[in-house]
Amino acid sequence: MSPIIAHLMPHAPMAGQFPASLGVSQQPLPHPTWRRWSVPLRPRRLAGPDHAALVRTHGLGDPDLLPRWGVRSPIRHDERAAELVRRESRRAGSLGWWSPTHWLGTVVPAMIANNPDALAGKVSPATLRRWLQAVAMYAHRFNGHGAAARMDTYAAIAGISESAGHMCRRIAEHLGLIRCVSGGRMLTLEETMTARAAGSPQRGLANVFDCLVPPAALALIGELAGRPEAPTWTPTSGERLSLSDSSSFPYNRRAAARNNDAAARRRQQKRRRMASTPAYRLAESFHLRTLWLRTVAPRRILGLVKPFAEAPIPWTSQQLADAFEHINRRAGQVSPTKAHKPCALLKWYLVRIDPINDHPNAGQNFAPATPRCATCGRTRTVHDRFAAATGDSHPWLPASVL
């Protein structure tokens, strides 16, 4: 171990480090409390495997330990309207994580255990989890979007080679755990000259990944598993950088003491009856799917989604999300520019959708087809009457058995 790493690592003295004449025990002592001041903050690169192990252990909760964290490169990804529309179109229909700990501790192991053939002969499950942990450290804490770092940085944190990191990326994209929304590239000559004039050695742009929850994972872990605390975020109001103690409580927080009053019991019974209605189930499912509704309880949007849940052909949360995307594409915008409150934004969308005529399956006949005989093409009643009248002896054979 190099002297620099020995200074960075807060390990206890190893066996044989001190001479026996000093009376120091030759057995390794328990690991002391981790000291943050002993590790460099925002380094350009990792110093070695021991430094990478420290970053993997504490980097998710302390981003300042990550290599190149917060580097303000003068050349960034194109943020013009056309590029934003393309990026949002790549994110259409996807579900971001609820929290990084839930994603790494529940979603990723469930997808790896359910798809062993995708990893067979390529990388081990532990290697893929370490690489995804490195990607999650650079993603936004609220929704898992915007993880931008170089592939060699991810590989160094995970303790693997860069080629193994590329293999982990391909497997993760195949499983639907990540998606590249902005591709990396080298800088053009004009961009390079601009970066050099600003005193930056920047040479290119890294890929931007989103950490996602695949639809298959919802069936494995359940849609209601691991409900997170909701951030305050809408497509038009932006994202908060931190949550205060006064506004970070989840909407389903219960009282500390149990209330046995009759009125309280009636309220609890009313909530249970309400939770069993189709409107509440649609509101609950759409609430979990839509990030900008996380600060609103599902019961607050019951009146808005009730016509869609009680329509002749009930809507699903996925069909509502697709209808919202269709409205955005038809209006030529990423999201509305006037509505900022979650309920107002939901109402802005829903008033533009007809619950009956705009349903994807509207106009289709869902009545089962009348069975007919495979020989003569008659229905069962007509077949029996014809056989009785004419003496036709061919048996009734439904066409579905052929």
Number of C-alpha atoms within 10 A of each C-alpha: 9 9 8 10 16 12 12 19 17 17 15 12 16 12 13 12 12 13 11 10 6 7 8 13 15 14 12 13 12 9 10 9 8 13 10 14 8 12 18 16 16 16 14 13 15 19 15 15 16 16 20 21 16 18 24 21 11 16 21 20 13 13 16 17 23 26 24 17 17 11 9 9 15 16 17 11 14 10 10 8 11 11 13 16 18 14 17 14 14 14 17 12 14 17 19 22 25 23 19 22 15 15 23 17 12 16 22 24 17 17 20 20 11 14 12 12 10 15 17 10 8 13 15 13 17 12 17 25 19 20 26 23 23 25 27 26 24 24 21 18 20 22 20 25 23 20 22 19 21 16 18 16 20 25 23 23 27 26 21 17 13 16 12 17 24 16 14 24 21 15 19 23 15 12 20 18 23 26 22 20 20 21 11 16 12 12 15 11 9 8 17 19 13 15 18 13 11 12 11 15 12 16 16 17 19 18 19 22 24 26 28 24 22 19 13 15 21 14 9 14 14 10 15 10 11 14 14 15 18 21 24 23 20 20 17 17 15 10 15 11 11 11 13 9 7 6 12 14 15 16 13 9 7 8 7 6 6 8 10 8 8 9 10 12 12 11 11 12 12 11 12 11 11 15 16 10 13 18 24 22 18 22 25 20 16 21 20 19 19 15 22 24 23 23 21 17 15 22 16 11 22 19 12 17 23 19 17 24 22 15 13 12 16 18 23 15 21 13 14 21 16 14 19 19 20 12 18 16 14 9 11 10 15 20 20 15 11 11 17 16 18 22 16 12 20 17 15 15 17 18 10 12 16 12 22 18 11 12 19 14 13 12 10 7 8 8 6 6 7 8 14 19 17 16 12 12 14 17 15 16 9 13 19 14 12 14 14 11 9 8 9 12 9 10 12 17 16 16 13 9 6 6
